[in-house]
Amino acid sequence: MARFIIVVLDGFGVGEMPDVADVRPQDCGSDTAGKLLSHFPLKGLPVLEKLGLQNVVANKASIMTPNPLANTGRSNLAHEGGDTFMGHQEIMGTLPKPPLTQPFQVALPEIEAELIKQGYSVSRHTQQGLSVLVVNEGIVIGDNLEADLGQVYNLTCNFDLISFETLLGIAAVVRTSNPVSRNIAFGGNIKVEHHSSSDREGPKKNVAMNRVFNAIEVKNNTDGKAIYIGVNSPDSGAYDNGFQVAHLGYGVDAKTQVPWQLHCHGIKTWLYGKVADIVQNAHGKSYTSVVDTDEVFRLLNLDLSIENTGFFCANIQETDLAGHQQDPKQYWRILEKADRGLGEVIEQMTEQDVLIVMADHGNDPFIGHSKHTREQVPLLAYKKGKQAIDLGERETMSDIGATVCAFFQADPPENGTSITQLLDESDFL
């Protein structure tokens, strides 16, 4: 009996992709892991060091050293941009497709008309000539300002006014009315903020939504024209209390991915944190809406103490949130928590188990903007008896999903080539 474990340190990239200068010049010079090690040269991450982080990063300023016995490599991103949703679909074996991109303003009329047709109360809140939609006075719909602009729309909800279940019903209507790659429906119990009489007229109409309205921002395109409008998610207060989230993808076939292929082979999948929110896992166990790093590892390690076979994948979202906030100190604090959690995982591993620690993109807290950065990701593999394996530079993160399927002798996913050096025939069930 054997287990395959993946821990995704969300946003923990290891240097810009080769195509960055052409496709994302704002990310030139990005190196999330390298810059963090340089910024905290006297601090260590002992488990990640053992797993070979410095083999990949090779940062000369840090007290951390390479491990000649570690199994390491790095992977390119096969999807365009650097999006968490598409990153995890790629990890699960999806062949990335070019994302559909359009500002929310283009989709607004159709979304608005369909919501009104379905009987919802809809109004517009306008800044600088651009509008978001306000639904049932408790949900704001607009561009996602943290991901690649124009590829994701957000529905930000105050659960003190509207339930998560109602939000999901509204999100389903929105999803059918726009073609971008992802819609995110989320919210929390957002505390009331009181502001001066100089506040905009919109927020005054609904005091309970003050913090959300005051988090609305307008962003320019590359030509300097204001074209995107949405809610700054961290500033909205949605993450603070009672956070829940659902990610609604476009054009992703779950029956080509790892959880489905394993299910067809009688293997169960456990998902933790953000990966549980964005990857379909109808026949496994998904711990959705879990953001706290310690809680993600508590749940993962609890299940590992009980289950002796299966696929386990956990996402550590708080690294990504620290990147969005451009907060290196918080980023390093989360890495220290993750390092401890990984140590507990390794303690529970048997000779048959495999662990992969990786990322899904970058989120350089020093780059000068608050969006994801298009970076290669580390591949750190641990299996007792396997040492000094060069995993190389993979063309797609789907190679990890393909390796999971090969490990359990299941049919391969849609995309990816398995890393045969990590597999032994004796490991298979």
Secondary structure as GFF3:
##gff-version 3
##sequence-region A 1 429
A	DSSP	beta_strand	3	9	.	.	.	ID=ss1
A	DSSP	alpha_helix	20	23	.	.	.	ID=ss2
A	DSSP	three_ten_helix	25	27	.	.	.	ID=ss3
A	DSSP	alpha_helix	32	39	.	.	.	ID=ss4
A	DSSP	alpha_helix	46	51	.	.	.	ID=ss5
A	DSSP	alpha_helix	53	57	.	.	.	ID=ss6
A	DSSP	beta_strand	71	75	.	.	.	ID=ss7
A	DSSP	alpha_helix	84	91	.	.	.	ID=ss8
A	DSSP	alpha_helix	104	117	.	.	.	ID=ss9
A	DSSP	beta_strand	122	127	.	.	.	ID=ss10
A	DSSP	beta_strand	130	135	.	.	.	ID=ss11
A	DSSP	beta_strand	139	143	.	.	.	ID=ss12
A	DSSP	beta_strand	152	158	.	.	.	ID=ss13
A	DSSP	alpha_helix	164	175	.	.	.	ID=ss14
A	DSSP	beta_strand	182	188	.	.	.	ID=ss15
A	DSSP	alpha_helix	201	204	.	.	.	ID=ss16
A	DSSP	three_ten_helix	207	209	.	.	.	ID=ss17
A	DSSP	alpha_helix	210	213	.	.	.	ID=ss18
A	DSSP	beta_strand	216	220	.	.	.	ID=ss19
A	DSSP	beta_strand	226	231	.	.	.	ID=ss20
A	DSSP	alpha_helix	233	236	.	.	.	ID=ss21
A	DSSP	beta_strand	244	249	.	.	.	ID=ss22
A	DSSP	three_ten_helix	254	256	.	.	.	ID=ss23
A	DSSP	alpha_helix	258	264	.	.	.	ID=ss24
A	DSSP	beta_strand	269	272	.	.	.	ID=ss25
A	DSSP	alpha_helix	274	278	.	.	.	ID=ss26
A	DSSP	beta_strand	285	287	.	.	.	ID=ss27
A	DSSP	alpha_helix	293	306	.	.	.	ID=ss28
A	DSSP	beta_strand	310	316	.	.	.	ID=ss29
A	DSSP	alpha_helix	317	324	.	.	.	ID=ss30
A	DSSP	alpha_helix	328	348	.	.	.	ID=ss31
A	DSSP	beta_strand	354	358	.	.	.	ID=ss32
A	DSSP	beta_strand	377	382	.	.	.	ID=ss33
A	DSSP	beta_strand	390	394	.	.	.	ID=ss34
A	DSSP	alpha_helix	398	407	.	.	.	ID=ss35
A	DSSP	three_ten_helix	420	422	.	.	.	ID=ss36
A	DSSP	three_ten_helix	425	427	.	.	.	ID=ss37
###
